[in-house]
Amino acid sequence: MTLETGKAAPRRRGRPRLYAAEQQALAATAALLEQGDIRDITMAQVARRAGISKITLYRRWPSKIALLADAMLQRMAETMPLDENLPPLAAIGSHLLRMARELGGATGTLARSVLGECLSDPAMTAVLRERWLGQRRDTAIRIIARGLGDGTFRAAGGAEALHDMLYGAIWYRFLFGVGRLDGCAALGLMETVLAPPAGWRERCPLPH
């Protein structure tokens, strides 16, 4: 996001600098979230750690919660990609494996802290729903629908309902700490919900 100056050349020079500042701020926020309590983090603290001014920080993020949300969303996009170009089984299976691994580590710690703050703010809940849940949900539903159409998944029911059963179970286990949430458990949930054909693990090896 850039500031309008009315002069094309300065904007071109400013964009890389502003992008770099944004990335520094997001990295600093993620690091602070991993090291301490979310309630203790301040915009001034983020600015100092990122090596940028508070003015630059507030130009991009109007509030701390908005910055926290963006730091979480970027980390999750980087560590848990969902590739719609892969075959359905590989796309969903590899995504679930990454989710199980990342949610059990630093990304999960960050997500749990930020989600708790965002869900108490109706405005930020809407942002998360639009920018993360909506986009990822739609993508995963399309992949599942493709798998139902080509016979990769043999479950009864519509793609949307099956998606919510599968991913809802993953997030439920993560947020409430019930049941196992490792790669084996995640793939077991996929087998239960989507019903891929027997022997799929041998025919479609997934990254670990």
C-alpha positions in Angstrom: 0.0 0.0 0.0 1.5 3.3 -1.0 0.8 6.9 -0.3 -0.3 9.1 -3.2 2.1 12.0 -3.9 0.9 13.1 -7.3 4.3 12.4 -8.8 4.8 9.1 -10.5 8.6 8.8 -10.2 8.7 9.3 -6.4 6.0 6.7 -6.0 8.0 4.2 -8.0 11.0 4.8 -5.8 8.9 4.6 -2.6 7.1 1.4 -3.2 10.1 -0.9 -2.7 11.0 1.0 0.5 7.5 0.8 1.8 7.1 -2.9 0.9 10.4 -3.6 2.7 9.2 -1.7 5.8 6.0 -3.6 5.8 7.8 -6.9 5.6 10.2 -5.8 8.5 7.1 -4.9 10.6 5.4 -8.2 9.9 8.6 -10.2 10.7 9.1 -8.2 13.9 5.5 -8.7 15.0 5.7 -12.4 14.4 8.9 -12.7 16.4 7.5 -10.7 19.3 4.4 -12.9 19.3 6.5 -16.0 19.5 8.6 -14.6 22.4 6.0 -13.0 24.7 2.4 -12.2 25.6 0.3 -10.6 22.9 -1.1 -8.2 25.4 2.4 -6.8 26.1 3.2 -6.0 22.5 2.9 -2.3 21.5 3.2 -0.5 18.1 6.2 1.3 19.5 7.9 -2.0 20.3 7.2 -3.3 16.8 8.6 -0.2 15.2 11.8 -0.3 17.3 12.4 -4.0 16.5 11.6 -3.5 12.8 13.8 -0.4 12.6 11.1 1.8 11.2 9.1 4.8 12.5 5.7 4.6 14.2 4.4 6.9 11.6 5.3 4.4 8.9 3.7 1.7 10.9 0.4 3.5 11.4 0.3 4.5 7.7 -0.1 0.8 6.9 -2.0 -0.5 10.0 -4.5 1.7 11.9 -4.4 -0.5 15.0 -2.3 -3.1 16.7 -4.9 -5.8 16.1 -4.8 -5.2 12.3 -1.0 -5.6 12.4 -1.3 -8.8 14.4 -3.8 -10.2 12.0 -1.7 -9.5 9.0 1.4 -11.0 10.6 -0.6 -14.2 11.3 -2.1 -14.3 7.9 1.2 -13.9 6.2 2.8 -16.6 8.3 0.0 -19.0 7.6 0.1 -18.3 3.9 3.8 -19.0 3.8 3.8 -22.1 5.9 0.5 -23.7 4.9 0.0 -23.2 1.2 -2.9 -24.7 -0.6 -2.0 -25.4 -4.2 -5.1 -25.6 -6.5 -3.0 -26.7 -9.4 -2.2 -30.1 -7.8 -4.5 -33.1 -8.2 -7.2 -33.1 -5.5 -5.8 -35.8 -3.3 -2.3 -34.3 -3.4 -3.6 -30.8 -2.8 -5.7 -31.6 0.2 -3.4 -34.2 1.7 -0.3 -32.1 1.5 -2.2 -29.1 2.9 -3.4 -31.1 5.9 0.1 -32.4 6.6 1.5 -28.9 6.6 -1.4 -27.7 8.8 -0.7 -30.4 11.4 3.0 -29.7 11.4 2.8 -25.9 11.5 -0.1 -25.6 14.0 2.0 -27.8 16.4 4.8 -25.3 16.3 5.5 -21.5 16.3 2.9 -20.8 13.7 0.3 -22.4 15.9 1.4 -20.4 18.9 1.1 -17.2 16.8 -2.3 -18.2 15.4 -3.8 -19.1 18.8 -2.8 -15.8 20.3 -4.0 -13.6 17.4 -7.2 -15.5 16.8 -8.2 -15.0 20.4 -7.8 -11.3 20.1 -9.5 -11.0 16.7 -12.5 -13.0 17.6 -13.3 -10.6 20.4 -13.4 -7.8 17.8 -16.4 -8.0 15.4 -14.6 -5.9 12.8 -11.5 -8.0 12.8 -13.6 -11.2 12.8 -15.1 -9.9 9.5 -11.6 -9.2 8.1 -10.4 -12.7 9.0 -13.5 -14.2 7.4 -13.1 -12.3 4.2 -9.3 -12.4 3.8 -8.4 -15.8 5.1 -11.3 -18.1 5.8 -13.3 -17.0 2.8 -10.5 -17.3 0.3 -9.0 -20.5 1.7 -12.4 -22.1 2.2 -13.5 -21.4 -1.4 -10.3 -22.8 -2.8 -10.5 -26.0 -0.7 -14.2 -26.4 -1.6 -13.3 -26.2 -5.3 -10.6 -28.8 -4.9 -12.9 -31.2 -3.1 -15.6 -30.7 -5.7 -13.1 -31.5 -8.4 -12.1 -34.7 -6.5 -15.7 -35.7 -6.2 -16.2 -35.1 -9.9 -13.3 -37.2 -11.0 -13.8 -40.0 -8.5 -10.7 -39.2 -6.4 -13.1 -38.7 -3.4 -15.9 -41.2 -3.0 -17.7 -39.6 -0.1 -21.4 -38.9 -0.2 -22.5 -35.2 0.1 -21.6 -31.9 -1.3 -18.1 -30.4 -1.4 -19.0 -27.5 1.0 -20.4 -29.8 3.7 -17.5 -32.2 3.4 -15.0 -29.3 3.6 -16.5 -28.0 6.8 -16.5 -31.5 8.3 -12.8 -32.0 7.6 -11.4 -28.6 8.2 -13.8 -27.9 11.1 -12.4 -31.0 12.8 -8.8 -29.8 12.3 -9.5 -26.4 13.7 -11.5 -27.8 16.6 -8.7 -30.0 17.7 -6.2 -27.2 17.4 -8.2 -24.5 19.2 -9.5 -26.7 22.0 -6.6 -29.2 22.3 -8.8 -32.3 22.0 -7.7 -35.4 20.2 -4.5 -35.9 18.2 -3.4 -33.3 15.6 -0.4 -34.7 13.8 0.0 -35.7 10.2 -1.3 -39.3 10.7 -4.4 -38.0 12.5 -5.0 -35.3 9.8 -4.8 -37.8 7.0 -7.0 -40.2 9.0 -9.7 -37.5 9.1 -9.4 -37.0 5.4 -9.9 -40.7 4.8 -13.0 -40.7 7.0 -14.6 -37.6 5.5 -13.6 -37.7 1.9 -13.2 -41.5 1.4 -10.3 -41.7 -1.1 -9.9 -45.1 -2.7 -8.1 -47.9 -0.9 -4.3 -47.9 -1.4 -4.2 -44.1 -2.2 -1.2 -43.6 0.0 0.9 -45.9 -2.2 -0.3 -44.3 -5.4 -0.1 -40.7 -4.2 2.9 -40.2 -1.9 2.8 -36.9 0.0 5.6 -34.7 1.3 6.6 -35.1 5.0 
